[in-house]
Amino acid sequence: MTDDCSDTGKSSWPELVGINGEVAAKIIVRENPKVRAGIVKEGMMVTMDFRCDRVRVWVDKYGIVKDIPQIG
């Protein structure tokens, strides 16, 4: 985990809502190499901790991005 959240680069990707989650994850990492992008299916349980180096890509049962991916 990155200790310093002050220089995270791009932190939100609203333009990716509605596209394939795998494609979205690749775009996120390409646009901000400081983060890891993980696919999370709707309804899955996740930890509530905040991480400057993580972007969760929430997808529906068809693998389509449903929420704005953002650092956290």
Predicted model as a PDB file, atoms N, CA, C, CB and O in Angstrom, pLDDT in the B-factor column:
MODEL        1                                                                  
ATOM      1  N   MET A   1       0.839  -1.183   0.000  1.00 44.00           N  
ATOM      2  CA  MET A   1       0.000   0.000   0.000  1.00 44.00           C  
ATOM      3  C   MET A   1       0.878   1.238   0.000  1.00 44.00           C  
ATOM      4  CB  MET A   1      -0.951   0.002   1.211  1.00 44.00           C  
ATOM      5  O   MET A   1       1.939   1.256   0.624  1.00 44.00           O  
ATOM      6  N   THR A   2       0.438   2.267  -0.696  1.00 44.00           N  
ATOM      7  CA  THR A   2       1.139   3.532  -0.720  1.00 44.00           C  
ATOM      8  C   THR A   2       0.788   4.326   0.524  1.00 44.00           C  
ATOM      9  CB  THR A   2       0.800   4.324  -1.988  1.00 44.00           C  
ATOM     10  O   THR A   2      -0.388   4.473   0.855  1.00 44.00           O  
ATOM     11  N   ASP A   3       1.808   4.845   1.224  1.00 52.00           N  
ATOM     12  CA  ASP A   3       1.564   5.601   2.439  1.00 52.00           C  
ATOM     13  C   ASP A   3       1.113   7.022   2.157  1.00 52.00           C  
ATOM     14  CB  ASP A   3       2.799   5.621   3.284  1.00 52.00           C  
ATOM     15  O   ASP A   3       0.381   7.606   2.956  1.00 52.00           O  
ATOM     16  N   ASP A   4       1.540   7.593   1.024  1.00 62.00           N  
ATOM     17  CA  ASP A   4       1.259   8.975   0.715  1.00 62.00           C  
ATOM     18  C   ASP A   4       0.180   9.057  -0.360  1.00 62.00           C  
ATOM     19  CB  ASP A   4       2.532   9.697   0.266  1.00 62.00           C  
ATOM     20  O   ASP A   4       0.405   8.654  -1.501  1.00 62.00           O  
ATOM     21  N   CYS A   5      -0.984   9.576   0.001  1.00 73.00           N  
ATOM     22  CA  CYS A   5      -2.096   9.676  -0.942  1.00 73.00           C  
ATOM     23  C   CYS A   5      -2.156  11.033  -1.630  1.00 73.00           C  
ATOM     24  CB  CYS A   5      -3.401   9.411  -0.230  1.00 73.00           C  
ATOM     25  O   CYS A   5      -3.103  11.300  -2.371  1.00 73.00           O  
ATOM     26  N   SER A   6      -1.181  11.885  -1.407  1.00 74.00           N  
ATOM     27  CA  SER A   6      -1.256  13.240  -1.942  1.00 74.00           C  
ATOM     28  C   SER A   6      -0.994  13.318  -3.439  1.00 74.00           C  
ATOM     29  CB  SER A   6      -0.284  14.114  -1.226  1.00 74.00           C  
ATOM     30  O   SER A   6      -1.445  14.264  -4.084  1.00 74.00           O  
ATOM     31  N   ASP A   7      -0.285  12.359  -4.007  1.00 76.00           N  
ATOM     32  CA  ASP A   7       0.039  12.411  -5.439  1.00 76.00           C  
ATOM     33  C   ASP A   7      -0.336  11.082  -6.086  1.00 76.00           C  
ATOM     34  CB  ASP A   7       1.554  12.723  -5.663  1.00 76.00           C  
ATOM     35  O   ASP A   7       0.531  10.295  -6.467  1.00 76.00           O  
ATOM     36  N   THR A   8      -1.637  10.846  -6.204  1.00 73.00           N  
ATOM     37  CA  THR A   8      -2.094   9.569  -6.728  1.00 73.00           C  
ATOM     38  C   THR A   8      -2.316   9.579  -8.228  1.00 73.00           C  
ATOM     39  CB  THR A   8      -3.353   9.170  -6.048  1.00 73.00           C  
ATOM     40  O   THR A   8      -2.552   8.525  -8.821  1.00 73.00           O  
ATOM     41  N   GLY A   9      -2.246  10.752  -8.860  1.00 84.00           N  
ATOM     42  CA  GLY A   9      -2.544  10.829 -10.287  1.00 84.00           C  
ATOM     43  C   GLY A   9      -4.053  10.809 -10.496  1.00 84.00           C  
ATOM     44  O   GLY A   9      -4.813  11.210  -9.615  1.00 84.00           O  
ATOM     45  N   LYS A  10      -4.481  10.341 -11.662  1.00 91.00           N  
ATOM     46  CA  LYS A  10      -5.918  10.269 -11.949  1.00 91.00           C  
ATOM     47  C   LYS A  10      -6.583   9.372 -10.918  1.00 91.00           C  
ATOM     48  CB  LYS A  10      -6.181   9.739 -13.393  1.00 91.00           C  
ATOM     49  O   LYS A  10      -6.062   8.305 -10.592  1.00 91.00           O  
ATOM     50  N   SER A  11      -7.740   9.801 -10.400  1.00 92.00           N  
ATOM     51  CA  SER A  11      -8.348   9.065  -9.296  1.00 92.00           C  
ATOM     52  C   SER A  11      -9.762   8.578  -9.563  1.00 92.00           C  
ATOM     53  CB  SER A  11      -8.356   9.915  -8.091  1.00 92.00           C  
ATOM     54  O   SER A  11     -10.322   7.861  -8.734  1.00 92.00           O  
ATOM     55  N   SER A  12     -10.355   8.941 -10.688  1.00 96.00           N  
ATOM     56  CA  SER A  12     -11.726   8.569 -10.970  1.00 96.00           C  
ATOM     57  C   SER A  12     -11.920   8.432 -12.476  1.00 96.00           C  
ATOM     58  CB  SER A  12     -12.702   9.603 -10.384  1.00 96.00           C  
ATOM     59  O   SER A  12     -11.339   9.186 -13.256  1.00 96.00           O  
ATOM     60  N   TRP A  13     -12.749   7.457 -12.881  1.00 98.00           N  
ATOM     61  CA  TRP A  13     -12.944   7.146 -14.299  1.00 98.00           C  
ATOM     62  C   TRP A  13     -14.429   7.037 -14.642  1.00 98.00           C  
ATOM     63  CB  TRP A  13     -12.222   5.841 -14.662  1.00 98.00           C  
ATOM     64  O   TRP A  13     -14.900   5.937 -14.933  1.00 98.00           O  
ATOM     65  N   PRO A  14     -15.183   8.138 -14.619  1.00 98.00           N  
ATOM     66  CA  PRO A  14     -16.620   8.067 -14.924  1.00 98.00           C  
ATOM     67  C   PRO A  14     -16.905   7.635 -16.360  1.00 98.00           C  
ATOM     68  CB  PRO A  14     -17.266   9.411 -14.670  1.00 98.00           C  
ATOM     69  O   PRO A  14     -17.972   7.092 -16.643  1.00 98.00           O  
ATOM     70  N   GLU A  15     -15.981   7.867 -17.244  1.00 98.00           N  
ATOM     71  CA  GLU A  15     -16.163   7.512 -18.657  1.00 98.00           C  
ATOM     72  C   GLU A  15     -16.182   6.005 -18.904  1.00 98.00           C  
ATOM     73  CB  GLU A  15     -15.067   8.135 -19.481  1.00 98.00           C  
ATOM     74  O   GLU A  15     -16.521   5.567 -20.003  1.00 98.00           O  
ATOM     75  N   LEU A  16     -15.821   5.205 -17.894  1.00 98.00           N  
ATOM     76  CA  LEU A  16     -15.766   3.760 -18.065  1.00 98.00           C  
ATOM     77  C   LEU A  16     -17.061   3.044 -17.684  1.00 98.00           C  
ATOM     78  CB  LEU A  16     -14.643   3.210 -17.253  1.00 98.00           C  
ATOM     79  O   LEU A  16     -17.193   1.843 -17.920  1.00 98.00           O  
ATOM     80  N   VAL A  17     -18.007   3.759 -17.105  1.00 98.00           N  
ATOM     81  CA  VAL A  17     -19.294   3.140 -16.763  1.00 98.00           C  
ATOM     82  C   VAL A  17     -19.969   2.684 -18.052  1.00 98.00           C  
ATOM     83  CB  VAL A  17     -20.215   4.135 -15.970  1.00 98.00           C  
ATOM     84  O   VAL A  17     -20.096   3.451 -19.007  1.00 98.00           O  
ATOM     85  N   GLY A  18     -20.401   1.421 -18.062  1.00 98.00           N  
ATOM     86  CA  GLY A  18     -21.102   0.875 -19.215  1.00 98.00           C  
ATOM     87  C   GLY A  18     -20.252   0.044 -20.155  1.00 98.00           C  
ATOM     88  O   GLY A  18     -20.769  -0.539 -21.108  1.00 98.00           O  
ATOM     89  N   ILE A  19     -18.923  -0.018 -19.892  1.00 98.00           N  
ATOM     90  CA  ILE A  19     -18.069  -0.846 -20.751  1.00 98.00           C  
ATOM     91  C   ILE A  19     -17.668  -2.120 -20.012  1.00 98.00           C  
ATOM     92  CB  ILE A  19     -16.806  -0.061 -21.197  1.00 98.00           C  
ATOM     93  O   ILE A  19     -17.945  -2.267 -18.821  1.00 98.00           O  
ATOM     94  N   ASN A  20     -17.026  -3.026 -20.712  1.00 98.00           N  
ATOM     95  CA  ASN A  20     -16.561  -4.283 -20.139  1.00 98.00           C  
ATOM     96  C   ASN A  20     -15.565  -4.016 -19.009  1.00 98.00           C  
ATOM     97  CB  ASN A  20     -15.919  -5.169 -21.227  1.00 98.00           C  
ATOM     98  O   ASN A  20     -14.660  -3.194 -19.156  1.00 98.00           O  
ATOM     99  N   GLY A  21     -15.734  -4.712 -17.883  1.00 98.00           N  
ATOM    100  CA  GLY A  21     -14.891  -4.504 -16.712  1.00 98.00           C  
ATOM    101  C   GLY A  21     -13.426  -4.819 -16.930  1.00 98.00           C  
ATOM    102  O   GLY A  21     -12.559  -4.107 -16.423  1.00 98.00           O  
ATOM    103  N   GLU A  22     -13.133  -5.876 -17.676  1.00 98.00           N  
ATOM    104  CA  GLU A  22     -11.735  -6.236 -17.937  1.00 98.00           C  
ATOM    105  C   GLU A  22     -11.047  -5.140 -18.749  1.00 98.00           C  
ATOM    106  CB  GLU A  22     -11.650  -7.590 -18.682  1.00 98.00           C  
ATOM    107  O   GLU A  22      -9.898  -4.786 -18.485  1.00 98.00           O  
ATOM    108  N   VAL A  23     -11.756  -4.614 -19.729  1.00 98.00           N  
ATOM    109  CA  VAL A  23     -11.217  -3.521 -20.547  1.00 98.00           C  
ATOM    110  C   VAL A  23     -11.012  -2.287 -19.677  1.00 98.00           C  
ATOM    111  CB  VAL A  23     -12.164  -3.196 -21.740  1.00 98.00           C  
ATOM    112  O   VAL A  23      -9.988  -1.611 -19.780  1.00 98.00           O  
ATOM    113  N   ALA A  24     -11.985  -1.996 -18.822  1.00 98.00           N  
ATOM    114  CA  ALA A  24     -11.895  -0.839 -17.929  1.00 98.00           C  
ATOM    115  C   ALA A  24     -10.678  -0.949 -17.016  1.00 98.00           C  
ATOM    116  CB  ALA A  24     -13.175  -0.709 -17.089  1.00 98.00           C  
ATOM    117  O   ALA A  24      -9.956   0.031 -16.830  1.00 98.00           O  
ATOM    118  N   ALA A  25     -10.441  -2.126 -16.446  1.00 98.00           N  
ATOM    119  CA  ALA A  25      -9.297  -2.323 -15.544  1.00 98.00           C  
ATOM    120  C   ALA A  25      -7.983  -2.047 -16.262  1.00 98.00           C  
ATOM    121  CB  ALA A  25      -9.295  -3.752 -14.979  1.00 98.00           C  
ATOM    122  O   ALA A  25      -7.080  -1.440 -15.685  1.00 98.00           O  
ATOM    123  N   LYS A  26      -7.866  -2.479 -17.498  1.00 98.00           N  
ATOM    124  CA  LYS A  26      -6.642  -2.233 -18.272  1.00 98.00           C  
ATOM    125  C   LYS A  26      -6.456  -0.749 -18.546  1.00 98.00           C  
ATOM    126  CB  LYS A  26      -6.678  -3.008 -19.595  1.00 98.00           C  
ATOM    127  O   LYS A  26      -5.337  -0.240 -18.480  1.00 98.00           O  
ATOM    128  N   ILE A  27      -7.536  -0.058 -18.852  1.00 98.00           N  
ATOM    129  CA  ILE A  27      -7.460   1.385 -19.103  1.00 98.00           C  
ATOM    130  C   ILE A  27      -7.019   2.112 -17.841  1.00 98.00           C  
ATOM    131  CB  ILE A  27      -8.823   1.932 -19.588  1.00 98.00           C  
ATOM    132  O   ILE A  27      -6.173   3.004 -17.903  1.00 98.00           O  
ATOM    133  N   ILE A  28      -7.584   1.738 -16.698  1.00 98.00           N  
ATOM    134  CA  ILE A  28      -7.241   2.384 -15.422  1.00 98.00           C  
ATOM    135  C   ILE A  28      -5.757   2.254 -15.133  1.00 98.00           C  
ATOM    136  CB  ILE A  28      -8.054   1.776 -14.269  1.00 98.00           C  
ATOM    137  O   ILE A  28      -5.103   3.243 -14.803  1.00 98.00           O  
ATOM    138  N   VAL A  29      -5.217   1.051 -15.252  1.00 97.00           N  
ATOM    139  CA  VAL A  29      -3.800   0.821 -14.954  1.00 97.00           C  
ATOM    140  C   VAL A  29      -2.905   1.546 -15.960  1.00 97.00           C  
ATOM    141  CB  VAL A  29      -3.488  -0.687 -14.960  1.00 97.00           C  
ATOM    142  O   VAL A  29      -1.836   2.041 -15.601  1.00 97.00           O  
ATOM    143  N   ARG A  30      -3.344   1.606 -17.220  1.00 97.00           N  
ATOM    144  CA  ARG A  30      -2.568   2.323 -18.231  1.00 97.00           C  
ATOM    145  C   ARG A  30      -2.552   3.828 -17.936  1.00 97.00           C  
ATOM    146  CB  ARG A  30      -3.147   2.059 -19.638  1.00 97.00           C  
ATOM    147  O   ARG A  30      -1.521   4.481 -18.099  1.00 97.00           O  
ATOM    148  N   GLU A  31      -3.691   4.375 -17.502  1.00 96.00           N  
ATOM    149  CA  GLU A  31      -3.773   5.806 -17.233  1.00 96.00           C  
ATOM    150  C   GLU A  31      -3.167   6.202 -15.894  1.00 96.00           C  
ATOM    151  CB  GLU A  31      -5.202   6.247 -17.281  1.00 96.00           C  
ATOM    152  O   GLU A  31      -2.757   7.349 -15.713  1.00 96.00           O  
ATOM    153  N   ASN A  32      -3.106   5.261 -14.953  1.00 95.00           N  
ATOM    154  CA  ASN A  32      -2.495   5.540 -13.654  1.00 95.00           C  
ATOM    155  C   ASN A  32      -1.752   4.299 -13.166  1.00 95.00           C  
ATOM    156  CB  ASN A  32      -3.568   5.981 -12.617  1.00 95.00           C  
ATOM    157  O   ASN A  32      -2.328   3.455 -12.480  1.00 95.00           O  
ATOM    158  N   PRO A  33      -0.466   4.190 -13.524  1.00 94.00           N  
ATOM    159  CA  PRO A  33       0.315   3.013 -13.128  1.00 94.00           C  
ATOM    160  C   PRO A  33       0.576   2.900 -11.624  1.00 94.00           C  
ATOM    161  CB  PRO A  33       1.621   3.030 -13.844  1.00 94.00           C  
ATOM    162  O   PRO A  33       1.161   1.913 -11.180  1.00 94.00           O  
ATOM    163  N   LYS A  34       0.158   3.882 -10.841  1.00 93.00           N  
ATOM    164  CA  LYS A  34       0.341   3.821  -9.383  1.00 93.00           C  
ATOM    165  C   LYS A  34      -0.725   2.974  -8.696  1.00 93.00           C  
ATOM    166  CB  LYS A  34       0.326   5.223  -8.797  1.00 93.00           C  
ATOM    167  O   LYS A  34      -0.631   2.716  -7.496  1.00 93.00           O  
ATOM    168  N   VAL A  35      -1.742   2.537  -9.447  1.00 95.00           N  
ATOM    169  CA  VAL A  35      -2.836   1.779  -8.833  1.00 95.00           C  
ATOM    170  C   VAL A  35      -2.959   0.383  -9.422  1.00 95.00           C  
ATOM    171  CB  VAL A  35      -4.151   2.523  -9.002  1.00 95.00           C  
ATOM    172  O   VAL A  35      -2.476   0.097 -10.518  1.00 95.00           O  
ATOM    173  N   ARG A  36      -3.627  -0.483  -8.649  1.00 96.00           N  
ATOM    174  CA  ARG A  36      -4.041  -1.804  -9.125  1.00 96.00           C  
ATOM    175  C   ARG A  36      -5.545  -1.751  -9.276  1.00 96.00           C  
ATOM    176  CB  ARG A  36      -3.595  -2.964  -8.144  1.00 96.00           C  
ATOM    177  O   ARG A  36      -6.240  -1.226  -8.407  1.00 96.00           O  
ATOM    178  N   ALA A  37      -6.049  -2.286 -10.362  1.00 98.00           N  
ATOM    179  CA  ALA A  37      -7.494  -2.301 -10.592  1.00 98.00           C  
ATOM    180  C   ALA A  37      -7.996  -3.732 -10.440  1.00 98.00           C  
ATOM    181  CB  ALA A  37      -7.849  -1.732 -12.005  1.00 98.00           C  
ATOM    182  O   ALA A  37      -7.470  -4.653 -11.065  1.00 98.00           O  
ATOM    183  N   GLY A  38      -9.006  -3.907  -9.616  1.00 97.00           N  
ATOM    184  CA  GLY A  38      -9.570  -5.230  -9.399  1.00 97.00           C  
ATOM    185  C   GLY A  38     -11.039  -5.265  -9.763  1.00 97.00           C  
ATOM    186  O   GLY A  38     -11.787  -4.335  -9.462  1.00 97.00           O  
ATOM    187  N   ILE A  39     -11.445  -6.339 -10.410  1.00 98.00           N  
ATOM    188  CA  ILE A  39     -12.843  -6.532 -10.783  1.00 98.00           C  
ATOM    189  C   ILE A  39     -13.607  -7.068  -9.571  1.00 98.00           C  
ATOM    190  CB  ILE A  39     -12.972  -7.504 -12.002  1.00 98.00           C  
ATOM    191  O   ILE A  39     -13.164  -8.018  -8.925  1.00 98.00           O  
ATOM    192  N   VAL A  40     -14.745  -6.462  -9.268  1.00 98.00           N  
ATOM    193  CA  VAL A  40     -15.593  -6.904  -8.165  1.00 98.00           C  
ATOM    194  C   VAL A  40     -17.017  -7.038  -8.701  1.00 98.00           C  
ATOM    195  CB  VAL A  40     -15.530  -5.902  -6.948  1.00 98.00           C  
ATOM    196  O   VAL A  40     -17.591  -6.087  -9.230  1.00 98.00           O  
ATOM    197  N   LYS A  41     -17.568  -8.234  -8.553  1.00 97.00           N  
ATOM    198  CA  LYS A  41     -18.937  -8.466  -9.015  1.00 97.00           C  
ATOM    199  C   LYS A  41     -19.927  -7.890  -8.019  1.00 97.00           C  
ATOM    200  CB  LYS A  41     -19.200  -9.970  -9.222  1.00 97.00           C  
ATOM    201  O   LYS A  41     -19.708  -7.937  -6.809  1.00 97.00           O  
ATOM    202  N   GLU A  42     -21.031  -7.341  -8.545  1.00 92.00           N  
ATOM    203  CA  GLU A  42     -22.084  -6.801  -7.688  1.00 92.00           C  
ATOM    204  C   GLU A  42     -22.482  -7.824  -6.640  1.00 92.00           C  
ATOM    205  CB  GLU A  42     -23.308  -6.386  -8.520  1.00 92.00           C  
ATOM    206  O   GLU A  42     -22.671  -9.002  -6.944  1.00 92.00           O  
ATOM    207  N   GLY A  43     -22.608  -7.363  -5.405  1.00 91.00           N  
ATOM    208  CA  GLY A  43     -23.029  -8.229  -4.316  1.00 91.00           C  
ATOM    209  C   GLY A  43     -21.889  -8.876  -3.552  1.00 91.00           C  
ATOM    210  O   GLY A  43     -22.103  -9.429  -2.473  1.00 91.00           O  
ATOM    211  N   MET A  44     -20.666  -8.816  -4.100  1.00 94.00           N  
ATOM    212  CA  MET A  44     -19.520  -9.402  -3.394  1.00 94.00           C  
ATOM    213  C   MET A  44     -19.171  -8.548  -2.186  1.00 94.00           C  
ATOM    214  CB  MET A  44     -18.295  -9.532  -4.336  1.00 94.00           C  
ATOM    215  O   MET A  44     -19.328  -7.327  -2.200  1.00 94.00           O  
ATOM    216  N   MET A  45     -18.697  -9.212  -1.144  1.00 94.00           N  
ATOM    217  CA  MET A  45     -18.248  -8.504   0.050  1.00 94.00           C  
ATOM    218  C   MET A  45     -16.795  -8.097  -0.138  1.00 94.00           C  
ATOM    219  CB  MET A  45     -18.418  -9.383   1.323  1.00 94.00           C  
ATOM    220  O   MET A  45     -15.984  -8.856  -0.671  1.00 94.00           O  
ATOM    221  N   VAL A  46     -16.481  -6.889   0.306  1.00 95.00           N  
ATOM    222  CA  VAL A  46     -15.114  -6.378   0.240  1.00 95.00           C  
ATOM    223  C   VAL A  46     -14.777  -5.683   1.551  1.00 95.00           C  
ATOM    224  CB  VAL A  46     -14.936  -5.407  -0.960  1.00 95.00           C  
ATOM    225  O   VAL A  46     -15.670  -5.323   2.318  1.00 95.00           O  
ATOM    226  N   THR A  47     -13.498  -5.498   1.802  1.00 93.00           N  
ATOM    227  CA  THR A  47     -13.089  -4.754   2.992  1.00 93.00           C  
ATOM    228  C   THR A  47     -13.443  -3.283   2.801  1.00 93.00           C  
ATOM    229  CB  THR A  47     -11.561  -4.927   3.268  1.00 93.00           C  
ATOM    230  O   THR A  47     -13.567  -2.810   1.671  1.00 93.00           O  
ATOM    231  N   MET A  48     -13.601  -2.575   3.889  1.00 92.00           N  
ATOM    232  CA  MET A  48     -13.988  -1.170   3.824  1.00 92.00           C  
ATOM    233  C   MET A  48     -12.804  -0.225   3.998  1.00 92.00           C  
ATOM    234  CB  MET A  48     -15.027  -0.877   4.875  1.00 92.00           C  
ATOM    235  O   MET A  48     -12.992   0.989   4.078  1.00 92.00           O  
ATOM    236  N   ASP A  49     -11.585  -0.765   4.058  1.00 94.00           N  
ATOM    237  CA  ASP A  49     -10.418   0.090   4.232  1.00 94.00           C  
ATOM    238  C   ASP A  49     -10.158   0.911   2.970  1.00 94.00           C  
ATOM    239  CB  ASP A  49      -9.183  -0.753   4.584  1.00 94.00           C  
ATOM    240  O   ASP A  49     -10.485   0.486   1.862  1.00 94.00           O  
ATOM    241  N   PHE A  50      -9.564   2.095   3.153  1.00 93.00           N  
ATOM    242  CA  PHE A  50      -9.221   2.970   2.034  1.00 93.00           C  
ATOM    243  C   PHE A  50      -7.770   2.742   1.664  1.00 93.00           C  
ATOM    244  CB  PHE A  50      -9.474   4.464   2.384  1.00 93.00           C  
ATOM    245  O   PHE A  50      -6.889   2.737   2.524  1.00 93.00           O  
ATOM    246  N   ARG A  51      -7.530   2.553   0.372  1.00 93.00           N  
ATOM    247  CA  ARG A  51      -6.159   2.375  -0.118  1.00 93.00           C  
ATOM    248  C   ARG A  51      -5.945   3.288  -1.306  1.00 93.00           C  
ATOM    249  CB  ARG A  51      -5.880   0.891  -0.505  1.00 93.00           C  
ATOM    250  O   ARG A  51      -6.764   3.339  -2.224  1.00 93.00           O  
ATOM    251  N   CYS A  52      -4.832   4.011  -1.278  1.00 92.00           N  
ATOM    252  CA  CYS A  52      -4.495   4.945  -2.360  1.00 92.00           C  
ATOM    253  C   CYS A  52      -4.059   4.219  -3.621  1.00 92.00           C  
ATOM    254  CB  CYS A  52      -3.394   5.895  -1.911  1.00 92.00           C  
ATOM    255  O   CYS A  52      -4.013   4.824  -4.693  1.00 92.00           O  
ATOM    256  N   ASP A  53      -3.742   2.953  -3.517  1.00 93.00           N  
ATOM    257  CA  ASP A  53      -3.204   2.208  -4.664  1.00 93.00           C  
ATOM    258  C   ASP A  53      -4.205   1.195  -5.221  1.00 93.00           C  
ATOM    259  CB  ASP A  53      -1.921   1.490  -4.262  1.00 93.00           C  
ATOM    260  O   ASP A  53      -3.822   0.277  -5.947  1.00 93.00           O  
ATOM    261  N   ARG A  54      -5.496   1.363  -4.881  1.00 96.00           N  
ATOM    262  CA  ARG A  54      -6.495   0.390  -5.312  1.00 96.00           C  
ATOM    263  C   ARG A  54      -7.680   1.085  -5.982  1.00 96.00           C  
ATOM    264  CB  ARG A  54      -6.977  -0.447  -4.117  1.00 96.00           C  
ATOM    265  O   ARG A  54      -8.163   2.123  -5.530  1.00 96.00           O  
ATOM    266  N   VAL A  55      -8.122   0.477  -7.066  1.00 97.00           N  
ATOM    267  CA  VAL A  55      -9.362   0.891  -7.714  1.00 97.00           C  
ATOM    268  C   VAL A  55     -10.214  -0.356  -7.873  1.00 97.00           C  
ATOM    269  CB  VAL A  55      -9.097   1.594  -9.103  1.00 97.00           C  
ATOM    270  O   VAL A  55      -9.778  -1.343  -8.466  1.00 97.00           O  
ATOM    271  N   ARG A  56     -11.412  -0.312  -7.350  1.00 97.00           N  
ATOM    272  CA  ARG A  56     -12.341  -1.428  -7.530  1.00 97.00           C  
ATOM    273  C   ARG A  56     -13.236  -1.119  -8.717  1.00 97.00           C  
ATOM    274  CB  ARG A  56     -13.190  -1.681  -6.242  1.00 97.00           C  
ATOM    275  O   ARG A  56     -13.819  -0.039  -8.814  1.00 97.00           O  
ATOM    276  N   VAL A  57     -13.331  -2.086  -9.616  1.00 98.00           N  
ATOM    277  CA  VAL A  57     -14.179  -1.959 -10.791  1.00 98.00           C  
ATOM    278  C   VAL A  57     -15.399  -2.840 -10.548  1.00 98.00           C  
ATOM    279  CB  VAL A  57     -13.416  -2.366 -12.115  1.00 98.00           C  
ATOM    280  O   VAL A  57     -15.330  -4.058 -10.710  1.00 98.00           O  
ATOM    281  N   TRP A  58     -16.516  -2.226 -10.160  1.00 98.00           N  
ATOM    282  CA  TRP A  58     -17.745  -2.953  -9.839  1.00 98.00           C  
ATOM    283  C   TRP A  58     -18.482  -3.283 -11.130  1.00 98.00           C  
ATOM    284  CB  TRP A  58     -18.653  -2.126  -8.882  1.00 98.00           C  
ATOM    285  O   TRP A  58     -18.798  -2.395 -11.922  1.00 98.00           O  
ATOM    286  N   VAL A  59     -18.752  -4.571 -11.334  1.00 98.00           N  
ATOM    287  CA  VAL A  59     -19.417  -5.010 -12.561  1.00 98.00           C  
ATOM    288  C   VAL A  59     -20.693  -5.785 -12.239  1.00 98.00           C  
ATOM    289  CB  VAL A  59     -18.467  -5.878 -13.406  1.00 98.00           C  
ATOM    290  O   VAL A  59     -20.846  -6.339 -11.151  1.00 98.00           O  
ATOM    291  N   ASP A  60     -21.605  -5.809 -13.215  1.00 97.00           N  
ATOM    292  CA  ASP A  60     -22.831  -6.581 -13.070  1.00 97.00           C  
ATOM    293  C   ASP A  60     -22.593  -8.028 -13.501  1.00 97.00           C  
ATOM    294  CB  ASP A  60     -23.972  -5.950 -13.896  1.00 97.00           C  
ATOM    295  O   ASP A  60     -21.458  -8.411 -13.784  1.00 97.00           O  
ATOM    296  N   LYS A  61     -23.642  -8.821 -13.551  1.00 96.00           N  
ATOM    297  CA  LYS A  61     -23.495 -10.239 -13.894  1.00 96.00           C  
ATOM    298  C   LYS A  61     -23.027 -10.457 -15.327  1.00 96.00           C  
ATOM    299  CB  LYS A  61     -24.805 -10.956 -13.683  1.00 96.00           C  
ATOM    300  O   LYS A  61     -22.626 -11.563 -15.687  1.00 96.00           O  
ATOM    301  N   TYR A  62     -23.074  -9.421 -16.139  1.00 98.00           N  
ATOM    302  CA  TYR A  62     -22.599  -9.517 -17.523  1.00 98.00           C  
ATOM    303  C   TYR A  62     -21.172  -8.994 -17.691  1.00 98.00           C  
ATOM    304  CB  TYR A  62     -23.532  -8.751 -18.443  1.00 98.00           C  
ATOM    305  O   TYR A  62     -20.622  -9.015 -18.792  1.00 98.00           O  
ATOM    306  N   GLY A  63     -20.572  -8.518 -16.578  1.00 98.00           N  
ATOM    307  CA  GLY A  63     -19.204  -8.003 -16.626  1.00 98.00           C  
ATOM    308  C   GLY A  63     -19.108  -6.563 -17.063  1.00 98.00           C  
ATOM    309  O   GLY A  63     -18.038  -6.104 -17.462  1.00 98.00           O  
ATOM    310  N   ILE A  64     -20.228  -5.833 -16.994  1.00 98.00           N  
ATOM    311  CA  ILE A  64     -20.259  -4.430 -17.407  1.00 98.00           C  
ATOM    312  C   ILE A  64     -20.101  -3.525 -16.176  1.00 98.00           C  
ATOM    313  CB  ILE A  64     -21.587  -4.107 -18.162  1.00 98.00           C  
ATOM    314  O   ILE A  64     -20.723  -3.765 -15.141  1.00 98.00           O  
ATOM    315  N   VAL A  65     -19.275  -2.497 -16.296  1.00 98.00           N  
ATOM    316  CA  VAL A  65     -19.022  -1.565 -15.197  1.00 98.00           C  
ATOM    317  C   VAL A  65     -20.312  -0.830 -14.832  1.00 98.00           C  
ATOM    318  CB  VAL A  65     -17.908  -0.554 -15.578  1.00 98.00           C  
ATOM    319  O   VAL A  65     -20.952  -0.220 -15.688  1.00 98.00           O  
ATOM    320  N   LYS A  66     -20.687  -0.896 -13.544  1.00 97.00           N  
ATOM    321  CA  LYS A  66     -21.945  -0.311 -13.071  1.00 97.00           C  
ATOM    322  C   LYS A  66     -21.745   0.967 -12.258  1.00 97.00           C  
ATOM    323  CB  LYS A  66     -22.693  -1.321 -12.236  1.00 97.00           C  
ATOM    324  O   LYS A  66     -22.634   1.819 -12.248  1.00 97.00           O  
ATOM    325  N   ASP A  67     -20.621   1.130 -11.585  1.00 96.00           N  
ATOM    326  CA  ASP A  67     -20.343   2.315 -10.765  1.00 96.00           C  
ATOM    327  C   ASP A  67     -19.048   2.951 -11.232  1.00 96.00           C  
ATOM    328  CB  ASP A  67     -20.259   1.951  -9.254  1.00 96.00           C  
ATOM    329  O   ASP A  67     -18.212   2.294 -11.852  1.00 96.00           O  
ATOM    330  N   ILE A  68     -18.885   4.226 -10.934  1.00 98.00           N  
ATOM    331  CA  ILE A  68     -17.675   4.948 -11.333  1.00 98.00           C  
ATOM    332  C   ILE A  68     -16.475   4.343 -10.607  1.00 98.00           C  
ATOM    333  CB  ILE A  68     -17.801   6.476 -11.022  1.00 98.00           C  
ATOM    334  O   ILE A  68     -16.432   4.361  -9.377  1.00 98.00           O  
ATOM    335  N   PRO A  69     -15.502   3.809 -11.346  1.00 98.00           N  
ATOM    336  CA  PRO A  69     -14.282   3.328 -10.696  1.00 98.00           C  
ATOM    337  C   PRO A  69     -13.512   4.515 -10.117  1.00 98.00           C  
ATOM    338  CB  PRO A  69     -13.393   2.532 -11.699  1.00 98.00           C  
ATOM    339  O   PRO A  69     -13.330   5.533 -10.784  1.00 98.00           O  
ATOM    340  N   GLN A  70     -13.059   4.370  -8.863  1.00 96.00           N  
ATOM    341  CA  GLN A  70     -12.291   5.426  -8.232  1.00 96.00           C  
ATOM    342  C   GLN A  70     -11.331   4.835  -7.204  1.00 96.00           C  
ATOM    343  CB  GLN A  70     -13.223   6.452  -7.574  1.00 96.00           C  
ATOM    344  O   GLN A  70     -11.525   3.727  -6.705  1.00 96.00           O  
ATOM    345  N   ILE A  71     -10.300   5.604  -6.905  1.00 95.00           N  
ATOM    346  CA  ILE A  71      -9.306   5.164  -5.930  1.00 95.00           C  
ATOM    347  C   ILE A  71     -10.006   4.986  -4.581  1.00 95.00           C  
ATOM    348  CB  ILE A  71      -8.119   6.190  -5.822  1.00 95.00           C  
ATOM    349  O   ILE A  71     -10.868   5.777  -4.199  1.00 95.00           O  
ATOM    350  N   GLY A  72      -9.622   3.953  -3.891  1.00 91.00           N  
ATOM    351  CA  GLY A  72     -10.189   3.688  -2.572  1.00 91.00           C  
ATOM    352  C   GLY A  72     -10.004   2.287  -2.223  1.00 91.00           C  
ATOM    353  O   GLY A  72     -10.414   1.860  -1.143  1.00 91.00           O  
TER     354      GLY A  72                                                      
ENDMDL                                                                          
END                                                                             
